[in-house]
Amino acid sequence: MAHRGWVQRVADQLSAVRSHAVPEAEEPAAWQSIAQELLAHTNQPELLSEQRPLFEEFLSKFPSAALHWKAYAELAMAVNSPEVRSIFSRSLLNCPSVELWSTYLAFIKRVNQAKGEAGMLETRKAYEYALDRIGLDLHSAGLWHEYINYMQLPRPNTPAYRALWASGAAPGQQDSQRIMTLRQAYQRAVQVPCTGLDQVWRAYEVFEQQCSSRALSHRVLEQQRPRYQAARTALGPRTRLQEALNPAALAFTPGAGGFEQQQQVAAWKAYLAWECSNPQRLAGPDLALRVNLAYDQALMPLRLYPDVWLEHADWHLQGETSSPHLALQILKTARQVLPSCLLLHFAAADLQEAGGDMDAARQVYQELLPSLAPDEPPATPPPQMSAESITCAWVQCLRCVRRAQSLKDARQTFLKASKVPDIGWQVFEASAMMEWHHDNSNVKVPKNIWELGAKRFMAEPGFVLAYIHFQLGLGDTANSRATFERALTVTPVEHSQPLWDGYLCFESQHGSPEAVAKVEQRRREALSLSLGSDYLHCLLIKHREGDLWPVQPAERDHFKRVLGLLPPIPEPAVTRPPQAGGPHQGPNNGQLPQSVASPMLDTWYEV
């Protein structure tokens, strides 16, 4: 039973992660431990029934872990389990890995071997399908050799030979078809910067010399030599860049894998940039195949990185390889992997809108916002999103509808958004400003929208400051002052500092000296601040103008730290003992109390 102990150990680890008994910061290390255990015991196929739930749970979390799919398939193959095909069908297209595809081909050959000549054509098709998917990989030379040897093995006029070459060939043309097919395979292989490239080239030379006259073989080889030389030149940098890549890396969310994950991201991006630079000067379709493979492989460990998906889609929108259709397909897959990532949805909607397909753009937004079309149930359940994300999606949907349809349609969309529970005030701001910017001669509609929002958000400083910013744009200082007073009566004191800071700034720009002094005094009393500690803060509120600070550049960071807008200077790694009688700054390291530093100081609308 000792050899079963690791199974229970992995099961316990999975249970701990599943039940969140493992701290979030330690989850990546726990998953790495599980991954290593699963790969370390692949020589025990008799335990497949016990290992199956472990692999299934692990691979549901990491569906692009190619090495684990390979190990799982090999265990099933060892006991002739019928689930082998299911394992490959779920993994191959998500994992462009030579190791996994080689295991698949071994399985296909074994299955078809029992069929005799009837299975040879199916095996050939499997090889060709695999080479179309993975034949440009750095380590694909072995697959090319296997395929070519498999095609060359049957002797002419044998049943196996006819099984491979009779299909699609006119009578008596099987030999010509065989030579043409093998030549095309060799010519594709010698253009791939792969380990073993020189051996592939030498085998190709022998093939041409055996199948053609000396003059013809010399001419054909000389035509192909520049492509081989270009691949040979690219092989060195390609190998060096891929040496930094870890094929066993797991797909963690950005930042969860720590420094090691950060290194892998940088290594993959360096490799992707190199492939996109087209070092071999490939033609457009050939370059697209190489770049697609590079991104598909990068997205195995980086599948949870939206920027990599977006970069891949963007590549298909540039230059001679431009293909909006492929870009949309990439973004569709990305949204399936990361359904809660708004940026992927917005990019897809933008692309549909740019192509003139507003219905498709609306459908993208409907994936996020079912209430956009309540009579049309979504094809898939909407993703789980925070109130902030839902608000952001509605704002962008409003703007998309206005651009592609009309302001009237945008109003109807706003009415739907305003009825959504927990919708944020930003939807009201976006709609009001849209109306105002579209027709600034009609102030009534945007004012009504702002007042509608005020019924729900008057206690939220962000809404109030945005509303006052609009009022000041109309030159309406009287109502701006009234809005401050309305808001301060309903906003809890602990959340009111941004309003008081904004009110003081407003009076310093638009009020009298008496009004400034009065608001400053009221602010200090409401926030329970002492005159000494708050003096500097008030000066900066009144005399700072956006990025223009009333101090010298060398002093700016110091004042930001005093106000809590920058963190304190970190303690050096090696410190000297404090000198006796040295200055003592107290517990705040020279900062004002936290209550004095306004979180809205850098985001308050300049008025």
N, C-alpha and C positions, 0 to 999 in steps of 0.2 A: 504493500500500500504506500510505501514511501514515495514511489514515482508519481502517485496521485496527489501528493501534498501541494505541489505547485498549483494545481487546478483550484483547490480550495483557497489557496493564498490569493490568486488572481480574482476569484469570485468575491472574496472579502474586500479586496481593494475596489472592485467595481461597485460593490454595495456601498462602501464608504463615500465614494465620489458621488454616486447617484443620490444618496441621502444628505449630501452636503455636510457630512461629518468631517470632510477634509476642508480646511480653510481655503478660500478662493485663491489666495496667493500661492498655495501649495498644490493646486490641482494639476498644473502642467507637469510637475515632477511626478505626481502620482500616475498620470497617464503615460509618461515616459517609462516608468517602471513596469506598468502593465504591458506596454508595447514590447519591451525587451523580454519579458517573461513569455509572451506568446510566440516570439520568434525563436526563443531558446529551446523550445520543446516540440519542434516540428517532426521529430523522429518517433513520435508515439501515435501513429494513426489509429491504434486500437482504442484510444481515448477520444475518438472523434465525437461521439455522442455527448461527452462531458465538455469537450472544448467548443462545440458548436455554439452554445449560448454565449460563451465568452467572446468568440470571434464576432458573432452577430451584434452584440452590444457595442463592442469596440468599433466595428466598422460602420455602425449607424452613426457613431460620433465622428469618425474619421473616414468618410467614404472614398477619399482619394489616397489612402495608405496602400500603395501598390504592393509593397513587400508583404504586407499582411494578407492581402487578397491572394497573392501567390502562395503563401504558406497554407492558407485555408484551402485553396484549390488542390494543392499537392496532398494534403491530408485526405481530402475526399477522393482523389484519384487513387490513392494507395489502397483504399478499401472498396473501390469501384462503386462509390456512392452515386445515386442518380442525381444528386443535387449539384454535381460539378458544372453542368451547363448553366444552371441558375447563377452559380457563383461568377462564371465568366460573363454572362449576360449583364450582370449588375456592375461589373468592374471594368471591363476592357475599354469602353468608350470614355470613362472618367479618368483612366490611368494609362497614359501613353508611355509605358515602361517596357523596355526591351525584356527584362526578366519576366514580367507577367505575360507578355505576348509570346515569349518563347515557351512558357509553360502551357499556354493555350494551344500552340502548334503541336507540342508533344502529345497533348491529349487528342487532338484531331487526327494526328497520324496513327495513334494507337487504335482509335475507334475505327478508322477507315481501313486499317490494315486487314481487319477481319473480313472486309467486304471484297478484298482482292482488287481486280482491275476496276470494278464499279466504284470503288472509293477513291481512286487516284485523282480523278478530276475534281472531286470535292476538296481533297487535300491541296491540290494546286490553287484552287480559288481561295482557300484559307491563307495560304502563303502570300498570294497577291494582295489580298485584303490587308494582311498584317503589314506588308511592306508599304502599302499606300498610307497606312496610319503611322508607322514607326520606322520606315526605311531610311529616314534622314537623320536618325539619331547617331550620336558619337560612337555608340557601341553596336551599331547595326550590321557591321561587316559579317558577323557570324550568320545572321539571318539571310543575307544575300548569298553567302556560300552555300547554305543549306538548300535554299530555293533552287539555285542554279544546278547544284549536284542532283537534287531530286528530279529536275527536268531532264538532265542529261543521262540519268541512270538507265532507263529502259532502252533496250537495243531495238533497232529498226525491225519492222515486220513481226514484232511480238504483240500479244494482246495488250500488255501494259503500254507499249508505244502507241498503239492505236487508240487506247483509252485516253491518253493525254493529248494526242495531236489530231485525231480524226474529226473531233467536233469543230465545226466552222471552217474546215479546210476542204478545198476541192479535191477530188481523187487525184492522187499523184503529187499533191502539193504539200504533204505533211512535212517532208524534209525542209522545204523552203520556209514553211511556217515555223518550224522548230528553230532554224538558224536565226530568223528574224526576231523571234521572241527572246532567244537567249542573248542576241546582240543588244536588244533594247534593255534587257535587264543589266547586262554588264555596263552599258553606257550610262544608265541611271546610277549604278553603284559607284562608278569611278568619279562621279561629281560630288560625292558625299564626303566631307572631311571627317573620316571615321578612323578609329584605331584599326590597323590591318589594311589600310588603303593600298599600300604598296603591293601586298599580296594579291589584292583584288585586281590591280592593274596587271600584274604579271600573269595571272590566270586569264585575263582578257586578251593579252598578247598571244598567249598560246592558242586560245580559242580562235582568234582571227587567222592566225597562221595555219591552223588545221582546216578551217572551213573555206578559205579563200585562196586565190592565187597570191603569189608574193607581192605583185604590184598592187593588187586590190587591198590586201591586208595592210600594206605599208601606207597606202593613201588613207584608209579608214582610221588607222591608228594615229596618223599625224593629225587628222581632223579632231580626234578626241583628246590628244595630248594636252593642248592648252587648258581644257576643262579639268583634266586630272591634275595638272600643275597648279591651277588655281585652288583646287581643293586641298592639295598637299601644303600649299602656303598657308591656307586658313586653318589647317589642322592644329598647328602649334598653339596659336592664341585660343582656339576653341577648347583645346584640351586644358590649358592653364586656367581658363575661366571656369570650366566645369569642375575642376579639382576642388574649388572652394564650395561646391554645392553638396549638401548632405542628402543622399537619396532616401534616408530613413526619417527625415524631418517630418513632424506632424503639423497639421494645419490648425494652429491656435489662432485665437483672435488677436488683432494687432496689439503688441505690447505684452501679451500674457506670457510669451516665451522668454522674456528677458533679453539679455545681451546676445545670447546665442542666436535667438530668433532675429534680432536686429542685424546681426552679421549675415544671416542667410538672406534676408530681404535685400541688403546692399549687394550681395554676391549675385543674386538673381537679376537685379536691375542692371548690374554691369553687363551680365551676359545678354540680357534682352537688348540693351542698347547696342551691343556689338552685332548681334544678328540683324537688327533693324538697319544698321549702317551698310548692310549689303557688301561685305568685304570681298565676295567673289564676283560681284557685279552680275548677279543673276538676272534673268529676265523676270518681268513682273509676276507671272503665274508661279514660277519656280521660287521666287523670293517669298511670295505669299505662303507657300507650303512650308518653307523653313521657319518663317516668323510665326505662323500658326502653331507649329510643333513646339517652338520655344515657349510661347505663351501657355499652351496647353500643359506643358511640363511644369512651368513655373506655378501654374494655378493648382498643382497638386499640393504643395506645402503652403501656398499663398491664396488659397481659395476664399478666405475670409477677409481679404484685402480689397476693398472696393476700387482703390486707385489702380490696381493691376488690371482688373476687368475694364475699367474706363480707358486705360492706356491701350489695351488690346483693341477695343472698339474704335478708338480714335485713329489707330494706325490704318484701319480699313476705310477711313474717310479721307485719307491723304494721298496725293500723288497719283501715279498711273495705276496703282493697285486699288484705287477707291472703289468701295463696294458697300453702300449704305445697307443693303440687304444683310450682308454678313455682320455688319456692326450691330444691326437690330437683333440678329440671332444671338450674338454674344451678350448683349444687354438683357435679352430675355432669359438666357441661362443664368446670368449673374443675379437677376431678380429672384429666380427660383432658389439660388443658393443663399442670398442675403435679402430676404423679402422685406426686412425692416429698414433697409438702407435707402433713404429718400433720394439721395443723389443719383443712384442708378435708375430709379423711376423717372426722375426729372430729365436725365440725359436721354432716355428712350422717348419720352414725350416730346422733348425738343426736336429730336431727329424725325419723329413722325410729323410734327408740325411743320418742320422745314420742308418735308416732302409733300406737304399739302394734304395729308391724310388726318383731318381733325378728328374723325371718328376713332381712329386708332390711338391718337393722342389722348382723347377722352377716356378710352378704355384703360390706358395705363394709369390714369388718375383714379379710375374706378376700382382698380385693384387695391388702392389704399383707402378709398373713401366710398364705401358701399352706399351711403345715403346720397351720393351724387346722382344715382339712378336707382331709387328704391324699388322700382318695378322690374329691374333687371338684376336678378341674383348673380353675384360674381361667380366665375368659374371655379375659383379657389377661395378659401376663407381669407379674409384680410389679415395682414400680419398684426402681431401685438405691437402697439406703438404708445409712446407716452403722449400726454396731452400737448406737450410742446411740439412733437413731431406731427401730430394730427393738425395742429394749427398751421404749421409750416406748409403742409401739403395743401391745405385749403387756400392759403395765400397764393401759392404758385398756380393752383388750379384757376383761381380767379383771374390772374394775369394772363394765363394761357387762353382762357375763354374770351377775354376782352380782345386779345391780339387776333385770334383766329376767327372769332365770330363777331361779337358786337358788345358795346357797353350794356345794352339791354339784357343780353344773355348773361353778362357778368353779374348784373343785379340779381337775376334769378338764382344764380349760383350762390351769391352772398346770402340770400334769404335762407337757402338750405343750410349753409355753414352756420348762420347765426342761431339755428335751432339745435345744433349739436351740443350735447352736454360737455361741459369742461372745455369748450372752445376758448382759445386765448384772445386777448384784446387786440392782438396784431391783425386779426382778420377784419375787425372794424376799422382800424387805422388804414389798412391796405385798400379797403373798399372806399372809404371816405376820400382818401388822397387820389384814388383813381378817378373818382367823380370830379374832384376839384381840378386835377391836371387836365382832364378831358375838356372841361368847360368851366373856366374860372369866372364866367359871368353869372353862373347860377350857384349861389352860396347855400341855398336852402337845403339841397339834397345832402351835401357832405355834412352840414351842421346837424341835420336830422340823424345821420348815421353816428356822428360823434355822441350826440345826446342819447341815442339808443344804447351805445356802449357805456355811457356814463351810468346808466341804471344798473349795470352789472359790475363795472370795474372802477368805480370812483375811489375805492380804497387801495388800488394798485398804482404805486408811483409811476411805473413805466407808462401806463395808459394816460395818466394825468399830465405828465410832462409832454407826451406826444400831442395830446389835445391842445395844450397851451402853445406848443410850437406852431400848430395850425392857426390858432387864434392870433398869435403875433404876426403870422404871415399875412393876415388880413388887416394888420394895424390895430387890432382890437385889444388895447391894453386894459381897458376897464373890465371886460369879461375875462381876460386872462387872470387878473387879480381876483376876481370873484371865483374863478375855478380853483385857484389855490386855496381860498378860504373854505370852499365847499369840501374839497378833498381833505383838508386838515381836520375837519370836524368828524370825519368817518374813518380815517386811517389810524390804526393802532399806533401808539407812540413809538413802540419798538421798531416799527417799519417806516416811520415818518421822516427820518433824516434826509433822504434824497429830496423830499418835497421842500423841507426847510432850506436845504442848500440851493435848490432851484429858485425858491421864492426870494432868497437873499440876492442871488445873481440877477433875477428879474428886476428887483427894485433898484439895484446898483446901476442898471442900464436904462431903466425906464421911469424910475421914481425920483422922489426928492430926497435930500439928505435926511430929513426927518423920518421919511418912510423907511429908508435903509436902517437907520438907528433903531427904529421901532421893531422891524422884523428881526434884526440881529438880537435884540434883547429878548423878544418872544421865543426865538429859536433856542437861545441859551437856556431859558427857563424850562421850555418844553422838554429839551433833551438832557436837562440837569448837568450842564457843562459849566466848568469854571472859566472865568474870564481869561486867566493866564494860559490854560491849556488850549483854549479854542481860538485865541487871537490869530495865530498864524493861519489856521484853517480858514477863518473868515476873510483874511486878507487875500488869500489865493482864490477863494470863490469870487471875490469882487474884482480882482485885477488880472486873473489869468484869462487868456483868450484862446481857447482851443489848444493848439500846440505851442502857443506863445506864452512862455512863463516869465513872470517878472523877476527873474533871477538869472545869474550868469550860467551858461551851459555847464560849467564845471560843478555848479552847485545843485543842478536840477535833480540828479539822482539822490542826493542827500535829502532834499525836500520831499521827494517821492517816498523815501523810506520813512521820514518823519510822519507823513500822512498815511502810511500803510499801503501805498500804491506799489511799492516794491518790497520784496522780502529783505530782511537784514543781511548784511554781508556775512557769508558763512565763515565759521571758524576754520582756520587753516588746519591741515592734517596734522602738522607738528606744531604745537604751541609752546611758548615759553612760560615759565611760572610768572604769575602776576607780581609786579614790583610793589614792594611795601610802600604804602602811602599813595599809591596810584589813584587816578580818578575812578570814581564808582558811578556807573550810569544807572544802576537800579535794575529791576527785573525786566523792563521793557527795552533795554539796549538803546535808549535814547528815543524810542518811538513814543508818540502820543498814545493814550489809552485807546483800545480798539474801537470804543464807541464813538471816538472823534473822527476816525477815518471813514469817509462816506463811500459805500460801495458804488454809488452812482456818480462820483466826482468825474470819472473819465467818460461816462456815457450820457451825462445830462445834456439835453438839447441846448446848444448855445443860443441864448436869447438876447 
